[in-house]
Amino acid sequence: MGILSWIIIGGLAGWIASKIMGTDESQGILGNIVVGILGGVIGGWIMSFIGKTGVSGFSLWSFIVALIGAVVLLWILKLFKRER
């Protein structure tokens, strides 16, 4: 998967995850892309534990995996922000 695919899927997954978690106002487009790309890595790691493939190309499955990972990442970040 090329860098442009990572940016597109990451941006979309990060944006939707930020809408789900209510953090869209605090992060811009670059934040959404970073959250989505890291979400793809986290989602792939989570999927490997349950025996599924992670992000494997420009597909709906890759988007769903990245979205799951981005939601998990934002949830963890919200936990740390609350503790301060």
C-alpha positions as CSV (number, residue, x, y, z in Angstrom):
1,M,0.0,0.0,0.0
2,G,1.5,3.3,-1.1
3,I,1.9,6.4,1.0
4,L,-1.0,8.1,-0.7
5,S,-3.3,5.2,0.3
6,W,-2.1,5.5,3.9
7,I,-2.9,9.2,3.9
8,I,-6.4,8.8,2.4
9,I,-7.5,5.8,4.5
10,G,-5.8,7.3,7.6
11,G,-7.5,10.7,7.1
12,L,-10.9,9.2,6.6
13,A,-10.5,6.7,9.5
14,G,-9.1,9.4,11.8
15,W,-11.9,11.9,10.9
16,I,-14.7,9.4,11.5
17,A,-13.1,8.1,14.7
18,S,-12.8,11.7,16.0
19,K,-16.5,12.2,15.2
20,I,-17.4,9.0,17.1
21,M,-15.2,9.9,20.1
22,G,-16.2,13.6,20.1
23,T,-12.6,14.9,19.6
24,D,-13.1,16.5,16.2
25,E,-12.9,20.0,17.4
26,S,-9.5,19.6,19.1
27,Q,-7.6,18.1,16.1
28,G,-7.3,19.3,12.6
29,I,-6.8,17.5,9.3
30,L,-3.2,16.6,10.1
31,G,-4.2,15.2,13.5
32,N,-6.9,13.1,11.8
33,I,-4.4,11.7,9.3
34,V,-1.9,10.9,12.1
35,V,-4.6,9.3,14.3
36,G,-5.9,7.2,11.3
37,I,-2.4,6.0,10.3
38,L,-1.5,5.1,13.9
39,G,-5.0,3.5,14.1
40,G,-4.2,1.3,11.1
41,V,-1.1,0.1,12.9
42,I,-3.0,-0.5,16.2
43,G,-5.9,-2.1,14.4
44,G,-3.6,-4.4,12.5
45,W,-2.0,-5.4,15.8
46,I,-5.4,-6.0,17.4
47,M,-6.5,-8.1,14.4
48,S,-3.4,-10.3,14.6
49,F,-4.4,-11.3,18.1
50,I,-7.8,-12.6,16.9
51,G,-6.3,-14.3,13.8
52,K,-7.4,-11.9,11.1
53,T,-5.4,-9.8,8.7
54,G,-4.8,-6.2,9.3
55,V,-4.5,-3.4,6.8
56,S,-3.8,-5.2,3.5
57,G,-4.4,-2.6,0.8
58,F,-6.9,0.0,-0.3
59,S,-10.1,-1.8,0.7
60,L,-13.1,-1.6,3.0
61,W,-11.6,-4.1,5.4
62,S,-8.4,-2.0,5.7
63,F,-10.6,1.1,6.4
64,I,-12.6,-0.8,9.1
65,V,-9.4,-2.0,10.8
66,A,-7.9,1.5,10.8
67,L,-11.2,2.9,12.1
68,I,-11.2,0.4,15.0
69,G,-7.6,1.2,15.8
70,A,-8.2,4.9,15.7
71,V,-11.2,4.7,18.0
72,V,-9.0,2.6,20.5
73,L,-6.2,5.2,20.2
74,L,-8.5,8.1,20.9
75,W,-10.2,6.3,23.8
76,I,-6.7,5.7,25.4
77,L,-5.8,9.3,24.8
78,K,-9.0,10.5,26.5
79,L,-8.2,8.3,29.5
80,F,-4.9,10.0,29.9
81,K,-6.3,13.5,29.5
82,R,-9.0,12.8,32.2
83,E,-6.4,11.7,34.7
84,R,-4.6,15.1,34.6
